[in-house]
Amino acid sequence: QVQLVESGGGVVQAGGSLRLSCAASGLPFSSYAMGWFRQAPGEEREFVAAINLRGDNRFHADSVKDRFTISRDNAKNTVYLQMNSLKPEDTAVYYCKAGVGYWGQGTQVTVSS
């Protein structure tokens, strides 16, 4: 059974930082591209960042480029999202995704102004 468990969300002031983690189990982690998505209230889920199998190729949405960084540790079956210079508009539930079909349950990030 595939499980993706996100952690690290919380409440932070604008300009602050958070590091999200997503621990994977039940799948060959190093064989899956991984991604982060987010969904704000009343909005559609949107792409945030993605990383390839070896972690040497990364993509970030324009809205988070230069502030967020995705990374992975295949030895720990974990993908991370380092979020710096957070803005109130980054407030959302953040989800990790493995491949094209597996989703975590999400972790709430709230940025206060």
C-alpha positions as CSV (number, residue, x, y, z in Angstrom):
1,Q,0.0,0.0,0.0
2,V,1.4,3.3,-1.1
3,Q,1.6,6.0,1.6
4,L,2.7,9.6,1.2
5,V,2.8,11.5,4.5
6,E,3.4,15.2,4.5
7,S,4.7,17.1,7.6
8,G,6.2,20.5,8.5
9,G,3.2,22.8,7.8
10,G,2.1,25.4,10.3
11,V,1.6,29.1,10.8
12,V,4.3,31.6,10.0
13,Q,4.6,35.3,9.6
14,A,5.2,36.8,6.2
15,G,8.9,36.7,5.3
16,G,9.4,33.5,7.3
17,S,10.4,30.0,6.3
18,L,9.1,26.5,6.5
19,R,10.4,23.1,5.4
20,L,7.9,20.6,4.3
21,S,8.7,16.9,4.2
22,C,6.9,14.0,2.4
23,A,7.8,10.5,3.5
24,A,7.0,7.8,1.1
25,S,6.4,4.1,1.6
26,G,5.0,1.1,-0.4
27,L,6.7,2.1,-3.6
28,P,10.2,2.1,-5.2
29,F,10.8,5.8,-4.3
30,S,13.9,6.3,-6.4
31,S,11.8,5.2,-9.5
32,Y,9.3,8.0,-9.1
33,A,9.4,11.6,-10.1
34,M,8.0,13.6,-7.2
35,G,6.1,16.9,-7.0
36,W,4.5,19.4,-4.7
37,F,1.1,21.0,-5.3
38,R,-1.0,23.4,-3.3
39,Q,-4.7,24.3,-3.0
40,A,-6.0,27.5,-1.5
41,P,-9.6,27.8,-0.3
42,G,-11.9,28.2,-3.3
43,E,-9.1,27.6,-5.8
44,E,-8.0,24.7,-7.9
45,R,-5.0,22.7,-7.0
46,E,-1.9,24.1,-8.6
47,F,1.6,22.9,-9.4
48,V,4.4,24.2,-7.2
49,A,7.5,22.1,-7.9
50,A,8.8,18.8,-9.3
51,I,12.0,16.8,-9.2
52,N,13.3,14.0,-11.3
53,L,14.4,10.5,-10.2
54,R,18.0,11.4,-9.3
55,G,17.2,14.9,-8.0
56,D,19.4,16.6,-10.5
57,N,16.6,18.2,-12.5
58,R,14.1,20.5,-10.8
59,F,11.2,22.6,-11.9
60,H,9.5,25.4,-9.9
61,A,6.4,27.4,-10.7
62,D,7.1,31.0,-11.6
63,S,5.1,32.1,-8.5
64,V,7.6,30.4,-6.2
65,K,10.8,30.5,-8.2
66,D,13.8,31.9,-6.2
67,R,11.8,31.4,-2.9
68,F,11.0,27.6,-2.8
69,T,13.4,24.7,-3.5
70,I,12.4,21.1,-4.0
71,S,14.9,18.4,-3.1
72,R,14.9,14.6,-2.4
73,D,16.8,12.1,-0.4
74,N,16.3,8.6,-2.0
75,A,18.0,6.9,0.9
76,K,15.3,8.3,3.2
77,N,12.4,7.9,0.7
78,T,11.6,11.6,1.4
79,V,11.0,14.7,-0.7
80,Y,11.3,18.2,0.7
81,L,10.1,21.6,-0.1
82,Q,12.1,24.5,1.5
83,M,10.0,27.6,1.5
84,N,11.6,31.0,2.2
85,S,10.3,34.5,2.0
86,L,6.8,33.3,2.5
87,K,3.9,35.5,1.5
88,P,0.3,35.5,2.6
89,E,-0.7,34.3,-0.9
90,D,1.3,31.1,-0.2
91,T,-1.4,30.1,2.3
92,A,-2.8,26.7,1.1
93,V,-2.8,23.0,1.8
94,Y,0.3,21.5,0.3
95,Y,0.3,18.1,-1.2
96,C,3.0,15.8,-2.4
97,K,2.6,13.6,-5.4
98,A,4.5,10.5,-6.6
99,G,4.5,9.8,-10.3
100,V,1.1,10.5,-11.9
101,G,-1.3,8.9,-9.4
102,Y,-0.3,8.9,-5.8
103,W,-1.2,11.8,-3.4
104,G,-0.5,12.6,0.2
105,Q,-3.2,13.8,2.6
106,G,-1.8,17.4,2.6
107,T,-0.4,19.7,5.2
108,Q,-1.7,23.2,5.9
109,V,0.6,26.2,5.5
110,T,-0.7,29.6,6.8
111,V,1.2,32.8,6.3
112,S,0.0,35.8,8.3
113,S,0.6,39.3,7.2
